[in-house]
Amino acid sequence: NDNFGSYNWKDSNRARTLLNRGLQIIGENPDVDELHPVVISLIDLLPNDERPSGDDSVLVG
């Protein structure tokens, strides 16, 4: 949340909405299945060169 403005979101309003939703879900002690779609949607809003690298297994748990 503190670094939100340092990313070049494709749609910053949608990203902010998703981030707020994710924070709300986190506060409800979620499981991976609840949070995963929000995280994937946020990653999809990042330009390719700003996306996390790795094996695409976000929120493995």
PyMOL Python script that loads the backbone (N, CA, C, O; Angstrom):
from pymol import cmd

cmd.read_pdbstr("""\
ATOM      1  N   ASN A   1       0.824  -1.194   0.000  1.00  0.00           N
ATOM      2  CA  ASN A   1       0.000   0.000   0.000  1.00  0.00           C
ATOM      3  C   ASN A   1       0.867   1.256   0.000  1.00  0.00           C
ATOM      4  O   ASN A   1       0.554   2.233  -0.681  1.00  0.00           O
ATOM      5  N   ASP A   2       1.959   1.228   0.767  1.00  0.00           N
ATOM      6  CA  ASP A   2       2.856   2.386   0.828  1.00  0.00           C
ATOM      7  C   ASP A   2       3.565   2.639  -0.493  1.00  0.00           C
ATOM      8  O   ASP A   2       3.920   3.779  -0.794  1.00  0.00           O
ATOM      9  N   ASN A   3       3.777   1.594  -1.284  1.00  0.00           N
ATOM     10  CA  ASN A   3       4.508   1.719  -2.544  1.00  0.00           C
ATOM     11  C   ASN A   3       3.591   1.746  -3.767  1.00  0.00           C
ATOM     12  O   ASN A   3       4.066   1.614  -4.895  1.00  0.00           O
ATOM     13  N   PHE A   4       2.314   1.911  -3.562  1.00  0.00           N
ATOM     14  CA  PHE A   4       1.342   1.842  -4.654  1.00  0.00           C
ATOM     15  C   PHE A   4       1.724   2.749  -5.820  1.00  0.00           C
ATOM     16  O   PHE A   4       1.659   2.328  -6.975  1.00  0.00           O
ATOM     17  N   GLY A   5       2.116   3.970  -5.536  1.00  0.00           N
ATOM     18  CA  GLY A   5       2.430   4.937  -6.581  1.00  0.00           C
ATOM     19  C   GLY A   5       3.721   4.675  -7.321  1.00  0.00           C
ATOM     20  O   GLY A   5       3.997   5.331  -8.326  1.00  0.00           O
ATOM     21  N   SER A   6       4.516   3.735  -6.855  1.00  0.00           N
ATOM     22  CA  SER A   6       5.784   3.456  -7.523  1.00  0.00           C
ATOM     23  C   SER A   6       5.630   2.448  -8.662  1.00  0.00           C
ATOM     24  O   SER A   6       6.605   2.130  -9.342  1.00  0.00           O
ATOM     25  N   TYR A   7       4.419   1.946  -8.872  1.00  0.00           N
ATOM     26  CA  TYR A   7       4.156   1.017  -9.967  1.00  0.00           C
ATOM     27  C   TYR A   7       3.380   1.725 -11.070  1.00  0.00           C
ATOM     28  O   TYR A   7       2.619   2.657 -10.810  1.00  0.00           O
ATOM     29  N   ASN A   8       3.581   1.273 -12.299  1.00  0.00           N
ATOM     30  CA  ASN A   8       2.895   1.840 -13.464  1.00  0.00           C
ATOM     31  C   ASN A   8       1.682   0.974 -13.814  1.00  0.00           C
ATOM     32  O   ASN A   8       1.675   0.265 -14.820  1.00  0.00           O
ATOM     33  N   TRP A   9       0.671   1.048 -12.971  1.00  0.00           N
ATOM     34  CA  TRP A   9      -0.526   0.236 -13.149  1.00  0.00           C
ATOM     35  C   TRP A   9      -1.191   0.539 -14.486  1.00  0.00           C
ATOM     36  O   TRP A   9      -1.232   1.692 -14.917  1.00  0.00           O
ATOM     37  N   LYS A  10      -1.711  -0.499 -15.141  1.00  0.00           N
ATOM     38  CA  LYS A  10      -2.476  -0.314 -16.372  1.00  0.00           C
ATOM     39  C   LYS A  10      -3.773   0.426 -16.081  1.00  0.00           C
ATOM     40  O   LYS A  10      -4.236   1.211 -16.908  1.00  0.00           O
ATOM     41  N   ASP A  11      -4.360   0.187 -14.926  1.00  0.00           N
ATOM     42  CA  ASP A  11      -5.583   0.861 -14.478  1.00  0.00           C
ATOM     43  C   ASP A  11      -5.444   1.068 -12.970  1.00  0.00           C
ATOM     44  O   ASP A  11      -5.760   0.178 -12.180  1.00  0.00           O
ATOM     45  N   SER A  12      -4.972   2.239 -12.585  1.00  0.00           N
ATOM     46  CA  SER A  12      -4.663   2.473 -11.169  1.00  0.00           C
ATOM     47  C   SER A  12      -5.914   2.462 -10.288  1.00  0.00           C
ATOM     48  O   SER A  12      -5.842   2.061  -9.127  1.00  0.00           O
ATOM     49  N   ASN A  13      -7.045   2.890 -10.816  1.00  0.00           N
ATOM     50  CA  ASN A  13      -8.279   2.852 -10.018  1.00  0.00           C
ATOM     51  C   ASN A  13      -8.687   1.416  -9.707  1.00  0.00           C
ATOM     52  O   ASN A  13      -9.066   1.101  -8.578  1.00  0.00           O
ATOM     53  N   ARG A  14      -8.609   0.558 -10.702  1.00  0.00           N
ATOM     54  CA  ARG A  14      -8.934  -0.859 -10.498  1.00  0.00           C
ATOM     55  C   ARG A  14      -7.922  -1.495  -9.547  1.00  0.00           C
ATOM     56  O   ARG A  14      -8.296  -2.281  -8.676  1.00  0.00           O
ATOM     57  N   ALA A  15      -6.653  -1.161  -9.711  1.00  0.00           N
ATOM     58  CA  ALA A  15      -5.616  -1.707  -8.830  1.00  0.00           C
ATOM     59  C   ALA A  15      -5.853  -1.281  -7.389  1.00  0.00           C
ATOM     60  O   ALA A  15      -5.709  -2.092  -6.474  1.00  0.00           O
ATOM     61  N   ARG A  16      -6.209  -0.039  -7.177  1.00  0.00           N
ATOM     62  CA  ARG A  16      -6.475   0.454  -5.817  1.00  0.00           C
ATOM     63  C   ARG A  16      -7.665  -0.289  -5.208  1.00  0.00           C
ATOM     64  O   ARG A  16      -7.632  -0.665  -4.036  1.00  0.00           O
ATOM     65  N   THR A  17      -8.709  -0.499  -6.002  1.00  0.00           N
ATOM     66  CA  THR A  17      -9.877  -1.236  -5.529  1.00  0.00           C
ATOM     67  C   THR A  17      -9.497  -2.663  -5.139  1.00  0.00           C
ATOM     68  O   THR A  17      -9.909  -3.160  -4.091  1.00  0.00           O
ATOM     69  N   LEU A  18      -8.710  -3.315  -5.991  1.00  0.00           N
ATOM     70  CA  LEU A  18      -8.284  -4.680  -5.697  1.00  0.00           C
ATOM     71  C   LEU A  18      -7.391  -4.733  -4.464  1.00  0.00           C
ATOM     72  O   LEU A  18      -7.522  -5.637  -3.639  1.00  0.00           O
ATOM     73  N   LEU A  19      -6.495  -3.776  -4.337  1.00  0.00           N
ATOM     74  CA  LEU A  19      -5.614  -3.736  -3.174  1.00  0.00           C
ATOM     75  C   LEU A  19      -6.422  -3.575  -1.890  1.00  0.00           C
ATOM     76  O   LEU A  19      -6.176  -4.268  -0.903  1.00  0.00           O
ATOM     77  N   ASN A  20      -7.374  -2.669  -1.912  1.00  0.00           N
ATOM     78  CA  ASN A  20      -8.227  -2.476  -0.736  1.00  0.00           C
ATOM     79  C   ASN A  20      -9.024  -3.737  -0.418  1.00  0.00           C
ATOM     80  O   ASN A  20      -9.194  -4.095   0.748  1.00  0.00           O
ATOM     81  N   ARG A  21      -9.510  -4.404  -1.457  1.00  0.00           N
ATOM     82  CA  ARG A  21     -10.248  -5.656  -1.253  1.00  0.00           C
ATOM     83  C   ARG A  21      -9.329  -6.712  -0.645  1.00  0.00           C
ATOM     84  O   ARG A  21      -9.720  -7.428   0.277  1.00  0.00           O
ATOM     85  N   GLY A  22      -8.112  -6.805  -1.163  1.00  0.00           N
ATOM     86  CA  GLY A  22      -7.153  -7.762  -0.627  1.00  0.00           C
ATOM     87  C   GLY A  22      -6.840  -7.503   0.830  1.00  0.00           C
ATOM     88  O   GLY A  22      -6.752  -8.440   1.623  1.00  0.00           O
ATOM     89  N   LEU A  23      -6.672  -6.249   1.188  1.00  0.00           N
ATOM     90  CA  LEU A  23      -6.410  -5.903   2.586  1.00  0.00           C
ATOM     91  C   LEU A  23      -7.595  -6.270   3.475  1.00  0.00           C
ATOM     92  O   LEU A  23      -7.416  -6.724   4.605  1.00  0.00           O
ATOM     93  N   GLN A  24      -8.797  -6.072   2.959  1.00  0.00           N
ATOM     94  CA  GLN A  24      -9.998  -6.450   3.708  1.00  0.00           C
ATOM     95  C   GLN A  24     -10.035  -7.962   3.918  1.00  0.00           C
ATOM     96  O   GLN A  24     -10.322  -8.435   5.017  1.00  0.00           O
ATOM     97  N   ILE A  25      -9.746  -8.710   2.866  1.00  0.00           N
ATOM     98  CA  ILE A  25      -9.751 -10.168   2.959  1.00  0.00           C
ATOM     99  C   ILE A  25      -8.695 -10.639   3.958  1.00  0.00           C
ATOM    100  O   ILE A  25      -8.957 -11.532   4.764  1.00  0.00           O
ATOM    101  N   ILE A  26      -7.508 -10.044   3.908  1.00  0.00           N
ATOM    102  CA  ILE A  26      -6.434 -10.422   4.832  1.00  0.00           C
ATOM    103  C   ILE A  26      -6.882 -10.233   6.276  1.00  0.00           C
ATOM    104  O   ILE A  26      -6.555 -11.044   7.141  1.00  0.00           O
ATOM    105  N   GLY A  27      -7.618  -9.181   6.532  1.00  0.00           N
ATOM    106  CA  GLY A  27      -8.113  -8.919   7.876  1.00  0.00           C
ATOM    107  C   GLY A  27      -9.118  -9.944   8.368  1.00  0.00           C
ATOM    108  O   GLY A  27      -9.419 -10.006   9.560  1.00  0.00           O
ATOM    109  N   GLU A  28      -9.638 -10.749   7.449  1.00  0.00           N
ATOM    110  CA  GLU A  28     -10.632 -11.770   7.793  1.00  0.00           C
ATOM    111  C   GLU A  28     -10.015 -13.160   7.914  1.00  0.00           C
ATOM    112  O   GLU A  28     -10.734 -14.160   7.934  1.00  0.00           O
ATOM    113  N   ASN A  29      -8.677 -13.226   7.994  1.00  0.00           N
ATOM    114  CA  ASN A  29      -7.953 -14.491   8.134  1.00  0.00           C
ATOM    115  C   ASN A  29      -8.332 -15.481   7.026  1.00  0.00           C
ATOM    116  O   ASN A  29      -8.897 -16.537   7.312  1.00  0.00           O
ATOM    117  N   PRO A  30      -8.030 -15.152   5.779  1.00  0.00           N
ATOM    118  CA  PRO A  30      -8.477 -15.957   4.640  1.00  0.00           C
ATOM    119  C   PRO A  30      -7.616 -17.196   4.422  1.00  0.00           C
ATOM    120  O   PRO A  30      -6.554 -17.360   5.023  1.00  0.00           O
ATOM    121  N   ASP A  31      -8.111 -18.056   3.544  1.00  0.00           N
ATOM    122  CA  ASP A  31      -7.256 -19.113   3.031  1.00  0.00           C
ATOM    123  C   ASP A  31      -6.780 -18.679   1.642  1.00  0.00           C
ATOM    124  O   ASP A  31      -7.220 -17.658   1.114  1.00  0.00           O
ATOM    125  N   VAL A  32      -5.890 -19.460   1.069  1.00  0.00           N
ATOM    126  CA  VAL A  32      -5.280 -19.108  -0.214  1.00  0.00           C
ATOM    127  C   VAL A  32      -6.335 -18.931  -1.301  1.00  0.00           C
ATOM    128  O   VAL A  32      -6.217 -18.034  -2.135  1.00  0.00           O
ATOM    129  N   ASP A  33      -7.354 -19.769  -1.301  1.00  0.00           N
ATOM    130  CA  ASP A  33      -8.378 -19.714  -2.351  1.00  0.00           C
ATOM    131  C   ASP A  33      -9.135 -18.394  -2.369  1.00  0.00           C
ATOM    132  O   ASP A  33      -9.616 -17.973  -3.421  1.00  0.00           O
ATOM    133  N   GLU A  34      -9.246 -17.742  -1.234  1.00  0.00           N
ATOM    134  CA  GLU A  34      -9.953 -16.464  -1.170  1.00  0.00           C
ATOM    135  C   GLU A  34      -9.095 -15.312  -1.676  1.00  0.00           C
ATOM    136  O   GLU A  34      -9.599 -14.401  -2.333  1.00  0.00           O
ATOM    137  N   LEU A  35      -7.817 -15.347  -1.376  1.00  0.00           N
ATOM    138  CA  LEU A  35      -6.934 -14.230  -1.706  1.00  0.00           C
ATOM    139  C   LEU A  35      -6.302 -14.355  -3.091  1.00  0.00           C
ATOM    140  O   LEU A  35      -5.986 -13.344  -3.719  1.00  0.00           O
ATOM    141  N   HIS A  36      -6.120 -15.561  -3.562  1.00  0.00           N
ATOM    142  CA  HIS A  36      -5.426 -15.807  -4.827  1.00  0.00           C
ATOM    143  C   HIS A  36      -5.995 -15.019  -6.009  1.00  0.00           C
ATOM    144  O   HIS A  36      -5.212 -14.408  -6.737  1.00  0.00           O
ATOM    145  N   PRO A  37      -7.314 -14.995  -6.242  1.00  0.00           N
ATOM    146  CA  PRO A  37      -7.840 -14.251  -7.397  1.00  0.00           C
ATOM    147  C   PRO A  37      -7.522 -12.758  -7.344  1.00  0.00           C
ATOM    148  O   PRO A  37      -7.301 -12.133  -8.382  1.00  0.00           O
ATOM    149  N   VAL A  38      -7.498 -12.192  -6.155  1.00  0.00           N
ATOM    150  CA  VAL A  38      -7.187 -10.766  -6.015  1.00  0.00           C
ATOM    151  C   VAL A  38      -5.732 -10.518  -6.390  1.00  0.00           C
ATOM    152  O   VAL A  38      -5.423  -9.563  -7.102  1.00  0.00           O
ATOM    153  N   VAL A  39      -4.844 -11.379  -5.911  1.00  0.00           N
ATOM    154  CA  VAL A  39      -3.418 -11.226  -6.206  1.00  0.00           C
ATOM    155  C   VAL A  39      -3.163 -11.374  -7.701  1.00  0.00           C
ATOM    156  O   VAL A  39      -2.423 -10.579  -8.281  1.00  0.00           O
ATOM    157  N   ILE A  40      -3.757 -12.368  -8.325  1.00  0.00           N
ATOM    158  CA  ILE A  40      -3.579 -12.576  -9.761  1.00  0.00           C
ATOM    159  C   ILE A  40      -4.105 -11.377 -10.546  1.00  0.00           C
ATOM    160  O   ILE A  40      -3.468 -10.942 -11.506  1.00  0.00           O
ATOM    161  N   SER A  41      -5.240 -10.848 -10.158  1.00  0.00           N
ATOM    162  CA  SER A  41      -5.800  -9.673 -10.838  1.00  0.00           C
ATOM    163  C   SER A  41      -4.885  -8.468 -10.700  1.00  0.00           C
ATOM    164  O   SER A  41      -4.719  -7.701 -11.649  1.00  0.00           O
ATOM    165  N   LEU A  42      -4.289  -8.295  -9.522  1.00  0.00           N
ATOM    166  CA  LEU A  42      -3.342  -7.196  -9.324  1.00  0.00           C
ATOM    167  C   LEU A  42      -2.115  -7.372 -10.207  1.00  0.00           C
ATOM    168  O   LEU A  42      -1.662  -6.416 -10.837  1.00  0.00           O
ATOM    169  N   ILE A  43      -1.582  -8.568 -10.259  1.00  0.00           N
ATOM    170  CA  ILE A  43      -0.408  -8.828 -11.098  1.00  0.00           C
ATOM    171  C   ILE A  43      -0.735  -8.564 -12.558  1.00  0.00           C
ATOM    172  O   ILE A  43       0.097  -8.032 -13.293  1.00  0.00           O
ATOM    173  N   ASP A  44      -1.929  -8.927 -12.985  1.00  0.00           N
ATOM    174  CA  ASP A  44      -2.341  -8.695 -14.373  1.00  0.00           C
ATOM    175  C   ASP A  44      -2.399  -7.211 -14.724  1.00  0.00           C
ATOM    176  O   ASP A  44      -2.307  -6.852 -15.898  1.00  0.00           O
ATOM    177  N   LEU A  45      -2.549  -6.355 -13.731  1.00  0.00           N
ATOM    178  CA  LEU A  45      -2.604  -4.913 -13.972  1.00  0.00           C
ATOM    179  C   LEU A  45      -1.220  -4.269 -14.028  1.00  0.00           C
ATOM    180  O   LEU A  45      -1.103  -3.070 -14.282  1.00  0.00           O
ATOM    181  N   LEU A  46      -0.179  -5.056 -13.794  1.00  0.00           N
ATOM    182  CA  LEU A  46       1.184  -4.535 -13.873  1.00  0.00           C
ATOM    183  C   LEU A  46       1.744  -4.753 -15.271  1.00  0.00           C
ATOM    184  O   LEU A  46       1.431  -5.756 -15.913  1.00  0.00           O
ATOM    185  N   PRO A  47       2.572  -3.821 -15.752  1.00  0.00           N
ATOM    186  CA  PRO A  47       3.274  -4.065 -17.011  1.00  0.00           C
ATOM    187  C   PRO A  47       4.170  -5.298 -16.852  1.00  0.00           C
ATOM    188  O   PRO A  47       4.608  -5.609 -15.745  1.00  0.00           O
ATOM    189  N   ASN A  48       4.437  -5.991 -17.944  1.00  0.00           N
ATOM    190  CA  ASN A  48       5.230  -7.217 -17.881  1.00  0.00           C
ATOM    191  C   ASN A  48       6.567  -7.023 -17.187  1.00  0.00           C
ATOM    192  O   ASN A  48       7.012  -7.903 -16.451  1.00  0.00           O
ATOM    193  N   ASP A  49       7.211  -5.893 -17.407  1.00  0.00           N
ATOM    194  CA  ASP A  49       8.538  -5.681 -16.820  1.00  0.00           C
ATOM    195  C   ASP A  49       8.490  -5.346 -15.328  1.00  0.00           C
ATOM    196  O   ASP A  49       9.539  -5.249 -14.691  1.00  0.00           O
ATOM    197  N   GLU A  50       7.308  -5.168 -14.764  1.00  0.00           N
ATOM    198  CA  GLU A  50       7.173  -4.889 -13.333  1.00  0.00           C
ATOM    199  C   GLU A  50       6.528  -6.045 -12.572  1.00  0.00           C
ATOM    200  O   GLU A  50       6.338  -5.968 -11.358  1.00  0.00           O
ATOM    201  N   ARG A  51       6.199  -7.099 -13.278  1.00  0.00           N
ATOM    202  CA  ARG A  51       5.583  -8.256 -12.627  1.00  0.00           C
ATOM    203  C   ARG A  51       6.637  -9.050 -11.870  1.00  0.00           C
ATOM    204  O   ARG A  51       7.807  -9.063 -12.251  1.00  0.00           O
ATOM    205  N   PRO A  52       6.214  -9.717 -10.787  1.00  0.00           N
ATOM    206  CA  PRO A  52       7.178 -10.538 -10.051  1.00  0.00           C
ATOM    207  C   PRO A  52       7.686 -11.673 -10.930  1.00  0.00           C
ATOM    208  O   PRO A  52       6.933 -12.249 -11.715  1.00  0.00           O
ATOM    209  N   SER A  53       8.951 -11.981 -10.793  1.00  0.00           N
ATOM    210  CA  SER A  53       9.507 -13.090 -11.558  1.00  0.00           C
ATOM    211  C   SER A  53       9.404 -14.357 -10.725  1.00  0.00           C
ATOM    212  O   SER A  53       9.226 -14.304  -9.508  1.00  0.00           O
ATOM    213  N   GLY A  54       9.516 -15.464 -11.379  1.00  0.00           N
ATOM    214  CA  GLY A  54       9.439 -16.734 -10.673  1.00  0.00           C
ATOM    215  C   GLY A  54       8.654 -17.737 -11.475  1.00  0.00           C
ATOM    216  O   GLY A  54       8.560 -17.648 -12.700  1.00  0.00           O
ATOM    217  N   ASP A  55       8.096 -18.683 -10.776  1.00  0.00           N
ATOM    218  CA  ASP A  55       7.397 -19.771 -11.452  1.00  0.00           C
ATOM    219  C   ASP A  55       5.888 -19.564 -11.516  1.00  0.00           C
ATOM    220  O   ASP A  55       5.142 -20.502 -11.796  1.00  0.00           O
ATOM    221  N   ASP A  56       5.445 -18.356 -11.262  1.00  0.00           N
ATOM    222  CA  ASP A  56       4.025 -17.996 -11.330  1.00  0.00           C
ATOM    223  C   ASP A  56       3.159 -18.702 -10.289  1.00  0.00           C
ATOM    224  O   ASP A  56       1.933 -18.690 -10.406  1.00  0.00           O
ATOM    225  N   SER A  57       3.756 -19.304  -9.292  1.00  0.00           N
ATOM    226  CA  SER A  57       2.970 -19.956  -8.241  1.00  0.00           C
ATOM    227  C   SER A  57       2.812 -18.995  -7.072  1.00  0.00           C
ATOM    228  O   SER A  57       3.410 -19.178  -6.012  1.00  0.00           O
ATOM    229  N   VAL A  58       1.999 -17.975  -7.284  1.00  0.00           N
ATOM    230  CA  VAL A  58       1.762 -16.957  -6.269  1.00  0.00           C
ATOM    231  C   VAL A  58       0.887 -17.546  -5.173  1.00  0.00           C
ATOM    232  O   VAL A  58      -0.069 -18.270  -5.454  1.00  0.00           O
ATOM    233  N   LEU A  59       1.210 -17.240  -3.943  1.00  0.00           N
ATOM    234  CA  LEU A  59       0.434 -17.685  -2.781  1.00  0.00           C
ATOM    235  C   LEU A  59       0.369 -19.202  -2.667  1.00  0.00           C
ATOM    236  O   LEU A  59      -0.704 -19.774  -2.479  1.00  0.00           O
ATOM    237  N   VAL A  60       1.497 -19.829  -2.781  1.00  0.00           N
ATOM    238  CA  VAL A  60       1.528 -21.269  -2.572  1.00  0.00           C
ATOM    239  C   VAL A  60       1.425 -21.522  -1.083  1.00  0.00           C
ATOM    240  O   VAL A  60       2.222 -20.986  -0.312  1.00  0.00           O
ATOM    241  N   GLY A  61       0.487 -22.305  -0.672  1.00  0.00           N
ATOM    242  CA  GLY A  61       0.365 -22.519   0.753  1.00  0.00           C
ATOM    243  C   GLY A  61      -0.562 -23.574   1.041  1.00  0.00           C
ATOM    244  O   GLY A  61      -0.791 -23.893   2.208  1.00  0.00           O
TER     245      GLY A  61
END
""", "prot")
cmd.dss("prot")
cmd.show_as("cartoon", "prot")
cmd.util.cbc("prot")
cmd.orient("prot")
